Amino acid sequence: MSSENTGEWSEALRATPQIQEITNKVKPQLEEKVHKEYPVFVAVICRQLTLCGGTHYLIKVSISDSTDECVHLYVVQTLIRDPLEPELIKYQLKKKIADPLEPF
């Protein structure tokens, strides 16, 4: 996924294994905030914004095998010297697979 456009959100692209790894790391943060467990949690689409202090991610995550229900995650990974663990900043529930992934 290209992050060449520093200061601008990338186009929405298919999630990579790296994005799934970030998604897996923030899953417990979301589950704690919404008091719900997600047996299915698969990154589908991602956009990213690279700033001098780190990378911001918008990630569309499928949460069901049988419906098109998704959540949208806003995740930040700070890159001061060594990358820190990604942090879930915001989320949107009750999204559908067809909903656009826009900054929120």
N, C-alpha and C positions, 0 to 999 in steps of 0.2 A: 504494500500500500504506500503510495507516494505521499510524502509530507513536504514536498518542495515549496508549496505555496504558504510560506510562513505568514501567519496573520490572517489566513482565510481558511474556512472549512473546506476539506476535500469533497469531491463528489462522493455520493453513496456507492460503496463498493462491497462486493461479497466479503464476508468476514474470513480472515485467515486463521491458521492455527495459533498465531501469536495473539490475535484478538480473542479467540476462545479461551486461551490461558488467562488473559486479563479478566474476562467474563467469569471464569471459574473462581478467581480470587475475590471478586466483589460479590459473588452470590451470597455468602453468609451475611454480608452487610445488609443486603436487601431483605433477606429472610428475617433478620433481626428487626429491621425497621417496620416491616409489614406484618410480622408475627405469622408467617406462613412459610411452609417449605415447598420448594419447587423440584419435583423429581425430574422434570424435563427442563433444561436450561441451555439452549443452543444458540450461540451467536449466529445471526443470519446476515445482517448488513452493518456496515460501520462507516462513520465519517470521522476524520480527525483534524485537529487544529494544533499546529506546533508553535509554541511560544518560547521565549528564551528560558523560562524556568521549567518547562516540561511540555507534556502532550495532553491535550484534552480529547476525549473520545465520546462520540455518540454511538451507542450500540443498540441495535434492534435484536431482541432475544426472544426466540420462540419458547413458550412455556407449556405447550401441549402437543401431544402426538395426534390428537383427534380433532382439534379445532385450529383456527388461524390466530388464536390469542397470543399476544406478545406483550412485552414490556419494553420501554425505551429507557436506557441508562445514560447518565452523564457521568463520566469517570475521568479523573485526573491522575496522571502519573508524573510526579515531580522528578526532575533530573538535575539535581544540584551537582553532586559529584558522582554518586552511584544512584541508579534508579531506586526510588522508594516503592513500597507496595502501592498498587493502585487504590484510589479512594473513591467510593461512590459518593458523588456530590448531590445529585438529584435523580429522580426517576418519575416515569409516567406509567401508570397501570392501565389496564383495559384498552390496550391498543390492538389493532389488527395488522396482519401481515401486509395489507395494502396501504396502510397509513404511511405517509411520507415521514422520513427521519429528518426532522428539522431541529435546529438549535432551540433549546428551551431554558 
